Amino acid sequence: MDNVLPAAQALLLTTAARWMNLVDKAPEALLAARPAPGAWSALECLRHLLDTEAHVFPVRVRAFLVGEDIAGFEPDPEGRAFADLSPTALAAEFARRRAESLAMLEDVKALDLARTAQHSELGEVTLGQMLHQWAAHDLIHTMQAEAALAQPFIAGAGPWRPTYRDHDLQSDVE
């Protein structure tokens, strides 16, 4: 992608609304259900996205813009930082922080995408690469959450279950 900035901004703009809709409509028990042993629930995905919105992506953009290096990030799969928040409060906090991030991205210019920083684990990276990673991260964890939500419906689909083979996390359907 030649200029990731407008595409990333457009995509990042959609995520909070998707989550607000999910937590508003889906039962909390479904949101909290782990789809398979060791797999994240939809709420754990949301906590992780909120954690990275609070401590990773906007922090890294600011670092790039002022010429600082960036540290690696070890995700907290338990989402302890936001464990006390209800699903609605999690989504609202994510939406608030995302709005701040999008406002900050308005100050990023196409020329800034070539700025480099030393990542503590990956070496030299560019702001453009990091924006690609941010957008992909958003999509992947939102899709992961939606896949988790789909599991009980797939399991209950009876004779249609095999049609979901590529998405069924709990089945040994041939």
C-alpha positions as CSV (number, residue, x, y, z in Angstrom):
1,M,0.0,0.0,0.0
2,D,1.6,3.3,-1.1
3,N,0.1,5.6,1.5
4,V,-1.1,3.6,4.5
5,L,-2.1,6.7,6.5
6,P,-5.6,7.3,5.0
7,A,-6.4,3.6,4.8
8,A,-5.3,2.9,8.3
9,Q,-7.2,5.9,9.6
10,A,-10.4,4.8,7.9
11,L,-10.0,1.3,9.2
12,L,-9.2,2.3,12.7
13,L,-12.2,4.6,12.7
14,T,-14.5,1.5,12.3
15,T,-13.3,-0.6,15.1
16,A,-14.8,1.2,18.1
17,A,-18.2,1.2,16.5
18,R,-18.0,-2.5,15.8
19,W,-17.2,-3.2,19.4
20,M,-19.9,-0.8,20.8
21,N,-22.4,-2.7,18.7
22,L,-21.2,-6.1,19.8
23,V,-21.3,-5.4,23.5
24,D,-24.6,-3.6,23.2
25,K,-26.3,-6.5,21.5
26,A,-24.5,-9.8,22.5
27,P,-25.2,-11.4,25.9
28,E,-22.3,-11.0,28.3
29,A,-22.0,-14.7,28.8
30,L,-21.4,-15.2,25.1
31,L,-18.8,-12.3,25.1
32,A,-17.0,-13.9,28.0
33,A,-17.0,-17.5,26.7
34,R,-13.7,-18.9,25.6
35,P,-14.1,-20.7,22.3
36,A,-11.5,-23.4,23.1
37,P,-9.0,-24.1,25.8
38,G,-6.3,-21.4,25.8
39,A,-8.2,-19.3,23.2
40,W,-9.3,-15.7,24.0
41,S,-12.9,-14.8,24.5
42,A,-14.3,-11.8,22.7
43,L,-14.0,-9.8,26.0
44,E,-10.3,-10.8,26.3
45,C,-9.8,-9.6,22.7
46,L,-11.4,-6.3,23.6
47,R,-9.3,-5.9,26.8
48,H,-6.2,-6.5,24.7
49,L,-7.2,-4.0,22.1
50,L,-7.9,-1.5,24.9
51,D,-4.5,-2.3,26.5
52,T,-2.7,-1.7,23.2
53,E,-4.7,1.5,22.7
54,A,-3.7,2.7,26.1
55,H,0.0,1.6,26.1
56,V,1.3,0.7,22.7
57,F,0.1,2.2,19.4
58,P,-0.4,5.9,20.3
59,V,2.7,5.8,22.5
60,R,4.7,4.5,19.5
61,V,3.4,7.1,17.1
62,R,4.4,9.8,19.5
63,A,7.9,8.2,19.8
64,F,8.3,8.1,16.0
65,L,7.4,11.8,15.8
66,V,9.9,12.9,18.4
67,G,12.7,10.5,17.3
68,E,12.6,8.1,20.2
69,D,13.1,4.4,20.2
70,I,10.2,2.0,21.0
71,A,9.9,-0.9,23.4
72,G,8.5,-4.3,22.7
73,F,5.1,-5.2,24.2
74,E,4.2,-8.4,26.0
75,P,0.4,-8.8,25.9
76,D,-1.6,-9.5,29.0
77,P,-3.9,-12.3,28.0
78,E,-5.9,-11.9,31.2
79,G,-6.5,-8.2,30.5
80,R,-5.9,-7.4,34.2
81,A,-5.5,-3.7,33.6
82,F,-9.2,-3.5,32.6
83,A,-10.7,-6.6,34.3
84,D,-13.0,-4.5,36.5
85,L,-14.8,-2.9,33.6
86,S,-18.1,-4.2,32.2
87,P,-18.3,-5.0,28.5
88,T,-20.1,-1.7,27.9
89,A,-17.5,0.3,29.9
90,L,-14.7,-1.5,28.1
91,A,-16.1,-0.6,24.7
92,A,-16.7,3.0,25.8
93,E,-13.2,3.4,27.1
94,F,-11.8,1.8,23.9
95,A,-13.9,4.3,21.9
96,R,-12.7,7.2,23.9
97,R,-9.1,6.3,23.6
98,R,-9.5,5.5,19.9
99,A,-11.0,8.9,19.3
100,E,-7.9,10.4,20.9
101,S,-5.6,8.2,18.8
102,L,-7.4,9.2,15.6
103,A,-7.1,12.9,16.5
104,M,-3.4,12.4,17.1
105,L,-3.0,10.7,13.7
106,E,-4.4,13.8,12.1
107,D,-1.0,15.4,12.8
108,V,0.9,12.7,11.0
109,K,1.8,13.5,7.4
110,A,2.7,11.2,4.5
111,L,6.4,12.2,4.8
112,D,6.4,11.0,8.5
113,L,5.7,7.4,7.4
114,A,9.4,7.1,6.5
115,R,10.5,8.0,10.0
116,T,12.4,5.2,11.7
117,A,12.8,4.0,15.3
118,Q,14.7,1.2,16.9
119,H,12.3,-1.4,18.2
120,S,13.8,-3.2,21.2
121,E,13.0,-6.6,19.7
122,L,12.7,-6.0,15.9
123,G,15.4,-3.5,15.1
124,E,14.8,-0.6,12.8
125,V,11.1,-0.1,11.9
126,T,9.3,2.7,10.1
127,L,6.2,4.6,11.2
128,G,4.5,3.3,8.0
129,Q,5.2,-0.3,8.9
130,M,3.9,0.3,12.4
131,L,0.6,1.8,10.9
132,H,0.2,-1.3,8.8
133,Q,0.7,-3.4,12.0
134,W,-1.8,-1.3,13.9
135,A,-4.5,-1.8,11.3
136,A,-3.8,-5.5,10.9
137,H,-3.8,-5.9,14.7
138,D,-7.2,-4.3,15.0
139,L,-8.7,-6.4,12.3
140,I,-7.1,-9.7,13.5
141,H,-8.3,-9.3,17.1
142,T,-11.8,-8.2,16.1
143,M,-12.1,-11.2,13.7
144,Q,-10.7,-13.4,16.5
145,A,-13.4,-12.1,18.8
146,E,-16.1,-12.6,16.2
147,A,-14.8,-16.2,15.6
148,A,-15.1,-16.8,19.4
149,L,-18.7,-15.5,19.3
150,A,-19.5,-17.8,16.4
151,Q,-18.4,-21.1,18.1
152,P,-21.6,-21.9,20.0
153,F,-23.6,-21.2,16.8
154,I,-21.4,-23.4,14.7
155,A,-21.6,-26.2,17.4
156,G,-25.4,-26.0,17.3
157,A,-25.7,-26.0,13.5
158,G,-26.3,-29.8,13.3
159,P,-25.9,-31.1,9.8
160,W,-24.6,-27.7,8.6
161,R,-21.6,-27.8,11.0
162,P,-19.2,-29.3,8.5
163,T,-19.7,-26.3,6.3
164,Y,-17.9,-24.3,9.0
165,R,-14.9,-26.7,9.2
166,D,-12.4,-23.8,8.5
167,H,-13.9,-21.8,11.4
168,D,-14.9,-24.5,13.9
169,L,-12.4,-24.3,16.8
170,Q,-13.9,-27.2,18.8
171,S,-14.8,-29.9,16.3
172,D,-13.1,-32.9,14.9
173,V,-15.6,-32.9,12.0
174,E,-14.0,-34.5,8.9
